[in-house]
Amino acid sequence: MILLLFTLVPYSVLAEWTEIASTANGDTYSIDLNRITHDDQYVYYWRLSNYAIPTKYDDLSGVAQVKVDCMSAMTMDISMTFYKQHDAKGEGETLDRRPKWNNVHPNGTAEVLFNAVCEIAQPD
């Protein structure tokens, strides 16, 4: 019974989010430092985005699993779920789309997140 209850708890409740970046308009971007993993080529992490102003779909937050190529400065959102409340609370709606690689543009929140994750994932 404990296993069943664990699977019903949303990921966002179990995560320990650490704010890494914010924008002038009040959007915040956090990552779960305990869930950063990597293999020989890529780094994987979870990102929580809280929006100061609702999106055109009235979402106030989103959680994405992100794949990062630290060598070529590219990221890919593997999965994305959006919520009508901050901090990924309430019922989420997961996007059904094909992930694609995106360049990390300098001087933005994506670069701040990219640099933080790649630095943390570097082997000792």
C-alpha atoms as an extended CHARMM CRD file, in Angstrom:
* protein
*
       124  EXT
         1         1  MET       CA              0.0000000000        0.0000000000        0.0000000000  PROA      1               0.0000000000
         2         2  ILE       CA              2.8760000000        2.3860000000        0.7090000000  PROA      2               0.0000000000
         3         3  LEU       CA              4.2430000000        1.8700000000       -2.7980000000  PROA      3               0.0000000000
         4         4  LEU       CA              0.8550000000        2.7020000000       -4.3070000000  PROA      4               0.0000000000
         5         5  LEU       CA              0.6150000000        5.9210000000       -2.2980000000  PROA      5               0.0000000000
         6         6  PHE       CA              4.1370000000        6.9000000000       -3.3530000000  PROA      6               0.0000000000
         7         7  THR       CA              3.2640000000        6.5600000000       -7.0340000000  PROA      7               0.0000000000
         8         8  LEU       CA              0.2360000000        8.8280000000       -6.6210000000  PROA      8               0.0000000000
         9         9  VAL       CA              2.2710000000       11.7050000000       -5.1730000000  PROA      9               0.0000000000
        10        10  PRO       CA              3.2410000000       14.2460000000       -7.8610000000  PROA      10              0.0000000000
        11        11  TYR       CA              6.9650000000       14.6020000000       -8.5620000000  PROA      11              0.0000000000
        12        12  SER       CA              6.8780000000       18.2910000000       -7.6790000000  PROA      12              0.0000000000
        13        13  VAL       CA              5.9160000000       17.4660000000       -4.0800000000  PROA      13              0.0000000000
        14        14  LEU       CA              8.9620000000       15.2150000000       -3.6510000000  PROA      14              0.0000000000
        15        15  ALA       CA             11.4420000000       17.5850000000       -5.2700000000  PROA      15              0.0000000000
        16        16  GLU       CA             13.7020000000       19.9510000000       -3.3600000000  PROA      16              0.0000000000
        17        17  TRP       CA             13.7570000000       23.0140000000       -5.5910000000  PROA      17              0.0000000000
        18        18  THR       CA             16.6270000000       25.5130000000       -5.4990000000  PROA      18              0.0000000000
        19        19  GLU       CA             16.0630000000       28.8350000000       -7.2570000000  PROA      19              0.0000000000
        20        20  ILE       CA             18.8140000000       29.4330000000       -9.8070000000  PROA      20              0.0000000000
        21        21  ALA       CA             17.5430000000       32.3180000000      -11.9450000000  PROA      21              0.0000000000
        22        22  SER       CA             14.8740000000       34.9830000000      -12.1190000000  PROA      22              0.0000000000
        23        23  THR       CA             13.7700000000       37.5960000000      -14.6230000000  PROA      23              0.0000000000
        24        24  ALA       CA             13.0250000000       41.2950000000      -14.2630000000  PROA      24              0.0000000000
        25        25  ASN       CA              9.2940000000       40.6000000000      -14.5350000000  PROA      25              0.0000000000
        26        26  GLY       CA              9.3580000000       38.1560000000      -11.5980000000  PROA      26              0.0000000000
        27        27  ASP       CA              9.5210000000       34.7420000000      -13.2890000000  PROA      27              0.0000000000
        28        28  THR       CA             11.6610000000       32.2810000000      -11.3080000000  PROA      28              0.0000000000
        29        29  TYR       CA             13.5120000000       29.1540000000      -12.4140000000  PROA      29              0.0000000000
        30        30  SER       CA             14.5480000000       26.4220000000       -9.9990000000  PROA      30              0.0000000000
        31        31  ILE       CA             16.1900000000       23.0270000000      -10.2970000000  PROA      31              0.0000000000
        32        32  ASP       CA             16.1420000000       19.9190000000       -8.1340000000  PROA      32              0.0000000000
        33        33  LEU       CA             19.8240000000       19.5960000000       -7.2210000000  PROA      33              0.0000000000
        34        34  ASN       CA             19.3010000000       16.0660000000       -5.8640000000  PROA      34              0.0000000000
        35        35  ARG       CA             18.0110000000       14.7700000000       -9.2010000000  PROA      35              0.0000000000
        36        36  ILE       CA             20.8110000000       15.8820000000      -11.5230000000  PROA      36              0.0000000000
        37        37  THR       CA             22.1720000000       12.8330000000      -13.3420000000  PROA      37              0.0000000000
        38        38  HSD       CA             24.5610000000       12.3060000000      -16.2280000000  PROA      38              0.0000000000
        39        39  ASP       CA             25.9650000000        9.7220000000      -18.5470000000  PROA      39              0.0000000000
        40        40  ASP       CA             29.0170000000        9.8830000000      -20.8270000000  PROA      40              0.0000000000
        41        41  GLN       CA             27.4440000000       12.4770000000      -23.1010000000  PROA      41              0.0000000000
        42        42  TYR       CA             24.4880000000       14.2560000000      -21.4490000000  PROA      42              0.0000000000
        43        43  VAL       CA             23.3030000000       15.7830000000      -18.1960000000  PROA      43              0.0000000000
        44        44  TYR       CA             19.6720000000       15.4440000000      -17.0850000000  PROA      44              0.0000000000
        45        45  TYR       CA             17.8120000000       17.6320000000      -14.6110000000  PROA      45              0.0000000000
        46        46  TRP       CA             14.3470000000       18.8270000000      -13.5530000000  PROA      46              0.0000000000
        47        47  ARG       CA             13.3780000000       22.5110000000      -13.8590000000  PROA      47              0.0000000000
        48        48  LEU       CA             10.5000000000       24.2870000000      -12.1350000000  PROA      48              0.0000000000
        49        49  SER       CA              9.3610000000       27.5220000000      -13.7920000000  PROA      49              0.0000000000
        50        50  ASN       CA              7.0670000000       29.9050000000      -11.8980000000  PROA      50              0.0000000000
        51        51  TYR       CA              5.5210000000       32.6860000000      -13.9730000000  PROA      51              0.0000000000
        52        52  ALA       CA              4.6860000000       36.0870000000      -12.4580000000  PROA      52              0.0000000000
        53        53  ILE       CA              2.0080000000       36.6100000000      -15.1090000000  PROA      53              0.0000000000
        54        54  PRO       CA             -0.1340000000       33.7130000000      -16.3970000000  PROA      54              0.0000000000
        55        55  THR       CA              0.7450000000       32.4240000000      -19.8640000000  PROA      55              0.0000000000
        56        56  LYS       CA             -1.7640000000       32.6920000000      -22.7130000000  PROA      56              0.0000000000
        57        57  TYR       CA             -3.0520000000       29.3020000000      -21.5060000000  PROA      57              0.0000000000
        58        58  ASP       CA             -3.4530000000       30.6500000000      -17.9160000000  PROA      58              0.0000000000
        59        59  ASP       CA             -0.5600000000       28.5360000000      -16.6130000000  PROA      59              0.0000000000
        60        60  LEU       CA              1.3770000000       29.8430000000      -13.6080000000  PROA      60              0.0000000000
        61        61  SER       CA              4.0820000000       27.1670000000      -13.4790000000  PROA      61              0.0000000000
        62        62  GLY       CA              5.6560000000       24.3010000000      -15.3400000000  PROA      62              0.0000000000
        63        63  VAL       CA              7.9890000000       21.3830000000      -14.6940000000  PROA      63              0.0000000000
        64        64  ALA       CA             10.3400000000       20.0960000000      -17.3710000000  PROA      64              0.0000000000
        65        65  GLN       CA             12.7980000000       17.2520000000      -17.5370000000  PROA      65              0.0000000000
        66        66  VAL       CA             15.7720000000       18.6740000000      -19.4230000000  PROA      66              0.0000000000
        67        67  LYS       CA             18.5770000000       16.9580000000      -21.3460000000  PROA      67              0.0000000000
        68        68  VAL       CA             21.7710000000       19.0030000000      -21.6650000000  PROA      68              0.0000000000
        69        69  ASP       CA             24.7830000000       18.6890000000      -23.9460000000  PROA      69              0.0000000000
        70        70  CYS       CA             27.4400000000       20.6370000000      -22.0390000000  PROA      70              0.0000000000
        71        71  MET       CA             29.9940000000       20.2800000000      -24.8450000000  PROA      71              0.0000000000
        72        72  SER       CA             27.8730000000       21.9000000000      -27.5760000000  PROA      72              0.0000000000
        73        73  ALA       CA             25.7940000000       24.2660000000      -25.3950000000  PROA      73              0.0000000000
        74        74  MET       CA             22.4310000000       22.7670000000      -26.2980000000  PROA      74              0.0000000000
        75        75  THR       CA             19.3750000000       21.7440000000      -24.2720000000  PROA      75              0.0000000000
        76        76  MET       CA             16.2540000000       19.7130000000      -24.9180000000  PROA      76              0.0000000000
        77        77  ASP       CA             13.0540000000       19.6760000000      -22.8480000000  PROA      77              0.0000000000
        78        78  ILE       CA             12.2660000000       15.9490000000      -22.7920000000  PROA      78              0.0000000000
        79        79  SER       CA              8.9140000000       16.4070000000      -21.0870000000  PROA      79              0.0000000000
        80        80  MET       CA              6.9130000000       19.4380000000      -19.9820000000  PROA      80              0.0000000000
        81        81  THR       CA              3.9130000000       19.6450000000      -17.6550000000  PROA      81              0.0000000000
        82        82  PHE       CA              2.0830000000       22.9080000000      -16.9650000000  PROA      82              0.0000000000
        83        83  TYR       CA             -0.0040000000       23.9200000000      -13.9490000000  PROA      83              0.0000000000
        84        84  LYS       CA             -2.6230000000       26.5860000000      -13.2070000000  PROA      84              0.0000000000
        85        85  GLN       CA             -1.0140000000       27.2700000000       -9.7940000000  PROA      85              0.0000000000
        86        86  HSD       CA              2.5000000000       28.2590000000       -8.7450000000  PROA      86              0.0000000000
        87        87  ASP       CA              5.0210000000       25.6230000000       -7.6430000000  PROA      87              0.0000000000
        88        88  ALA       CA              3.4980000000       22.9420000000       -9.8860000000  PROA      88              0.0000000000
        89        89  LYS       CA              0.4330000000       22.5870000000       -7.6780000000  PROA      89              0.0000000000
        90        90  GLY       CA             -2.8950000000       21.2800000000       -8.8200000000  PROA      90              0.0000000000
        91        91  GLU       CA             -3.6140000000       19.1210000000      -11.8120000000  PROA      91              0.0000000000
        92        92  GLY       CA             -0.9540000000       19.2310000000      -14.5070000000  PROA      92              0.0000000000
        93        93  GLU       CA             -1.2690000000       19.0540000000      -18.2710000000  PROA      93              0.0000000000
        94        94  THR       CA              1.6280000000       17.3610000000      -20.0580000000  PROA      94              0.0000000000
        95        95  LEU       CA              2.4880000000       18.5300000000      -23.5600000000  PROA      95              0.0000000000
        96        96  ASP       CA              2.5210000000       15.8810000000      -26.2260000000  PROA      96              0.0000000000
        97        97  ARG       CA              5.1980000000       17.0100000000      -28.6500000000  PROA      97              0.0000000000
        98        98  ARG       CA              8.4590000000       15.8830000000      -30.1680000000  PROA      98              0.0000000000
        99        99  PRO       CA             11.4650000000       17.2130000000      -28.1970000000  PROA      99              0.0000000000
       100       100  LYS       CA             14.0600000000       19.2080000000      -30.1290000000  PROA      100             0.0000000000
       101       101  TRP       CA             17.5100000000       20.5840000000      -29.3900000000  PROA      101             0.0000000000
       102       102  ASN       CA             17.8250000000       24.3150000000      -28.6650000000  PROA      102             0.0000000000
       103       103  ASN       CA             20.9510000000       26.4680000000      -28.5880000000  PROA      103             0.0000000000
       104       104  VAL       CA             21.7030000000       28.1270000000      -25.2660000000  PROA      104             0.0000000000
       105       105  HSD       CA             21.5480000000       31.8540000000      -25.9440000000  PROA      105             0.0000000000
       106       106  PRO       CA             23.9460000000       34.0650000000      -23.9670000000  PROA      106             0.0000000000
       107       107  ASN       CA             22.8320000000       36.4920000000      -21.2640000000  PROA      107             0.0000000000
       108       108  GLY       CA             19.5370000000       34.8140000000      -20.4150000000  PROA      108             0.0000000000
       109       109  THR       CA             17.9990000000       32.5030000000      -17.8610000000  PROA      109             0.0000000000
       110       110  ALA       CA             18.7150000000       29.4900000000      -20.0970000000  PROA      110             0.0000000000
       111       111  GLU       CA             22.4310000000       30.2760000000      -19.9300000000  PROA      111             0.0000000000
       112       112  VAL       CA             22.3400000000       30.6500000000      -16.1320000000  PROA      112             0.0000000000
       113       113  LEU       CA             20.5860000000       27.2750000000      -15.7630000000  PROA      113             0.0000000000
       114       114  PHE       CA             22.8920000000       25.6320000000      -18.3110000000  PROA      114             0.0000000000
       115       115  ASN       CA             26.0540000000       26.8830000000      -16.5820000000  PROA      115             0.0000000000
       116       116  ALA       CA             24.8260000000       25.8200000000      -13.1370000000  PROA      116             0.0000000000
       117       117  VAL       CA             23.8640000000       22.3110000000      -14.2140000000  PROA      117             0.0000000000
       118       118  CYS       CA             27.0020000000       21.6730000000      -16.2470000000  PROA      118             0.0000000000
       119       119  GLU       CA             29.2120000000       22.8900000000      -13.3950000000  PROA      119             0.0000000000
       120       120  ILE       CA             27.4420000000       20.6740000000      -10.8560000000  PROA      120             0.0000000000
       121       121  ALA       CA             27.5760000000       17.6160000000      -13.1320000000  PROA      121             0.0000000000
       122       122  GLN       CA             31.3160000000       17.8080000000      -13.8340000000  PROA      122             0.0000000000
       123       123  PRO       CA             33.0670000000       14.7830000000      -12.3400000000  PROA      123             0.0000000000
       124       124  ASP       CA             35.5980000000       15.4620000000       -9.5990000000  PROA      124             0.0000000000
